[in-house]
Amino acid sequence: MGKRPLVRRRGRGGNQFRSTSTGKVGTKANYPRFPLSEQHAGEIIDLVHERGREAPLAKVRFEDGSVSFVPAVLGAKVGTTLQFGLKSKIEKGNVISIQNIPDGTIVCNIEKHFGDGGAIVKSAGTDATVFSHGDEGVTVKLPSGKFTTLNPKNRAMIGTLAGGGSSERPFMSAGGKWRNFKAKGKKYPIVRGVAQAAYVHPHGGGRHQHVGQSSTVSRDAPPGAKVGSIAARKTGRARIKERK
């Protein structure tokens, strides 16, 4: 009987494949759930690094004594006061509903659905632009260049997220790259299926490294054989049709 493929064992979700909890702040980096009508202010008491996250986090303490972690923008400093509410000023780090943010403003950490605490544009060094306001909602230009229309009540943070360029630094050792991937629950190193033994992977075995069979498998294939191009509609290069 053969061995279960690695992709099948990873899909089971064992501890050896999960991201480690060491170095985590213990809470999500989301906006606190304040009512939209209330105005709050918080002071940045620390800037912390969370393992597996490239953007730094700002530890914010509010007037009622509660503490929250939110992604820090460029220029954030310890002792800076952040405003949360509809009457907040258009300044770096303040959190306002996008309905009150003028067109052309640079924002980040935008809520995809009202109340989720920020779900899109959270990568280090990224930002989005408030493009226009309309009857259907507020249109935002994302870092990818695409446009999306969101609920006007959704909150966003003014400014660009800090930590940009951290992913451009080269890894100086294989161990450093392994630890970086481990912090995010990713696999490293990645071994090709044809380079493995036949009992380890369906593409393995043989005197030459080739698949030896069709690499496209059915959507209903058993887990042990579900590797390669899964339920592919087409493979290979697309043929360019001649214009008539």
C-alpha positions in Angstrom: 0.0 0.0 0.0 1.4 3.4 -1.0 2.0 6.4 1.2 -0.5 9.3 1.3 0.7 12.2 -0.9 1.9 15.2 1.0 -0.9 17.4 -0.3 -3.4 15.0 1.2 -1.6 15.0 4.6 -1.4 18.8 4.6 -5.1 19.0 3.8 -5.9 17.1 6.9 -4.6 20.0 9.0 -2.1 18.4 11.4 -0.1 20.5 13.8 3.1 20.0 11.8 1.6 21.9 8.9 0.0 24.8 10.9 1.5 28.2 11.5 3.1 28.4 14.9 1.5 30.6 17.6 4.8 31.8 18.9 5.3 35.5 18.3 1.6 36.2 17.7 -0.2 39.1 19.5 -3.1 36.8 20.3 -5.8 39.0 18.8 -6.9 40.0 15.3 -5.6 43.3 13.9 -9.1 44.8 13.4 -10.9 48.0 14.2 -12.8 47.9 17.6 -16.5 47.6 17.2 -17.6 51.1 18.0 -21.1 52.3 17.0 -20.9 54.4 13.8 -22.4 57.4 15.6 -19.8 57.5 18.4 -16.5 59.4 18.3 -13.5 57.9 20.0 -9.8 58.7 20.3 -6.9 56.4 21.1 -3.2 56.8 21.8 -0.5 54.6 20.2 1.4 53.2 23.2 3.6 50.8 21.2 4.6 49.6 17.7 4.9 45.8 17.7 5.9 43.2 15.1 3.8 40.0 14.8 5.4 36.9 13.4 4.2 36.1 9.9 2.9 39.7 9.3 5.1 42.1 7.3 3.2 45.3 8.3 3.9 46.5 11.9 1.0 46.8 14.3 0.1 49.8 16.4 -1.1 49.1 20.0 -3.8 51.6 20.6 -5.2 52.4 24.1 -8.6 54.2 24.1 -10.1 56.6 26.7 -12.1 53.8 28.3 -8.9 51.8 28.9 -9.5 49.2 26.2 -6.6 48.2 24.0 -6.7 47.2 20.3 -4.1 46.3 17.6 -4.5 47.9 14.2 -2.1 48.0 11.3 0.3 51.0 11.5 0.6 53.5 8.6 3.7 55.3 7.4 4.6 58.0 9.9 3.0 56.4 12.9 4.8 57.1 16.2 4.3 56.2 19.8 2.3 58.9 21.5 0.3 59.8 18.4 -3.5 60.1 18.9 -5.8 58.3 16.4 -9.4 59.3 15.8 -12.2 56.8 15.1 -15.6 58.2 13.9 -17.4 60.1 11.3 -16.1 63.4 12.5 -12.4 62.4 12.4 -10.0 64.6 10.5 -8.5 63.5 7.2 -5.1 62.8 8.7 -2.8 59.8 8.6 -3.9 56.9 10.9 -7.5 58.2 11.5 -10.3 55.8 10.8 -13.4 57.2 9.0 -16.3 55.8 7.0 -15.5 56.0 3.3 -18.6 58.1 2.7 -16.9 61.0 4.5 -13.5 60.6 2.8 -13.0 62.9 -0.2 -12.2 61.6 -3.7 -8.5 61.1 -4.3 -7.6 60.3 -0.7 -5.1 57.5 0.0 -6.5 54.8 2.3 -5.8 51.3 3.6 -7.2 48.6 5.8 -10.7 48.9 4.2 -13.7 47.0 5.5 -15.2 44.7 2.8 -18.4 44.4 4.8 -19.5 46.9 7.4 -18.2 45.9 10.8 -15.6 43.3 9.8 -12.8 45.5 11.2 -10.8 45.8 8.0 -10.3 43.0 5.4 -8.7 44.4 2.2 -5.5 46.4 1.5 -3.7 45.1 4.6 -0.4 44.1 3.0 2.7 46.0 3.9 3.4 49.1 1.8 0.0 49.0 0.0 -2.8 51.6 -0.3 -5.9 52.2 -2.2 -7.5 55.4 -3.6 -11.1 56.6 -3.0 -12.2 57.1 -6.6 -15.7 58.4 -6.6 -19.0 58.6 -4.7 -22.3 57.5 -6.3 -25.8 56.3 -5.6 -24.6 52.6 -5.6 -21.8 53.2 -3.1 -18.2 54.4 -3.0 -15.8 53.3 -5.7 -12.3 52.5 -4.6 -9.3 51.8 -6.8 -7.4 48.8 -5.3 -3.6 48.3 -5.5 -4.1 45.8 -8.3 -5.7 48.5 -10.5 -9.2 47.1 -10.3 -12.2 49.0 -9.0 -14.7 47.9 -6.4 -17.8 49.5 -5.1 -18.3 49.3 -1.3 -20.9 50.2 1.2 -20.5 53.9 2.2 -20.5 52.9 5.9 -17.4 50.8 5.6 -14.5 52.2 7.5 -11.0 52.8 6.2 -7.7 54.2 7.6 -6.1 57.2 6.1 -2.6 56.7 4.7 -0.3 54.0 3.4 0.5 50.9 5.4 4.1 50.8 6.8 6.5 48.0 6.2 6.8 48.3 2.4 9.8 46.6 0.8 10.2 44.0 3.4 9.5 41.2 1.0 12.1 42.5 -1.4 15.0 41.5 0.8 16.8 38.3 -0.3 16.9 35.3 2.0 20.4 34.6 3.1 19.9 31.0 4.1 17.4 28.2 3.4 16.6 28.1 7.1 15.5 31.7 7.1 13.2 31.1 4.2 11.8 27.9 5.9 11.0 29.9 9.1 9.4 32.7 7.1 7.1 30.2 5.3 6.4 28.3 8.5 5.2 31.4 10.2 2.5 31.7 7.5 1.7 28.0 7.3 3.2 27.6 3.9 5.3 24.7 2.6 9.0 25.0 1.9 10.9 23.4 0.3 8.7 22.2 -2.5 9.7 19.0 -4.2 8.4 18.2 -7.6 6.3 15.1 -7.9 8.4 13.5 -10.7 11.5 13.8 -8.4 9.8 11.6 -5.7 9.6 7.9 -5.4 6.6 6.0 -6.9 5.2 5.1 -3.5 5.2 8.7 -2.4 3.6 10.5 -5.3 1.5 9.4 -8.4 4.0 11.2 -10.7 7.1 9.6 -9.1 9.3 6.7 -10.2 10.9 5.7 -13.4 14.4 6.1 -14.8 13.6 9.5 -16.2 11.7 12.4 -14.5 8.5 12.5 -16.4 4.8 12.1 -15.4 4.2 9.1 -17.6 0.5 9.7 -17.8 -2.0 12.4 -18.2 -1.5 15.0 -15.5 -5.1 16.1 -15.7 -7.4 14.4 -13.2 -11.1 14.4 -12.6 -12.8 16.5 -10.0 -14.1 13.3 -8.5 -10.7 11.5 -8.3 -9.8 9.9 -5.0 -7.6 12.0 -2.7 -4.6 9.8 -3.4 -4.6 10.5 -7.1 -5.8 14.1 -7.0 -2.6 15.8 -8.0 -1.6 17.7 -11.1 -4.1 19.7 -13.1 -7.3 19.2 -11.3 -10.5 19.4 -13.4 -8.6 21.5 -16.0 -10.8 22.9 -18.8 -7.9 23.2 -21.1 -4.1 22.8 -20.9 -1.1 24.0 -22.9 -0.8 27.2 -24.9 -3.9 28.7 -26.4 -3.9 28.8 -30.2 -4.2 32.2 -31.8 -7.0 32.2 -34.3 -6.3 33.9 -37.6 -8.4 37.0 -38.2 -10.5 36.8 -41.3 
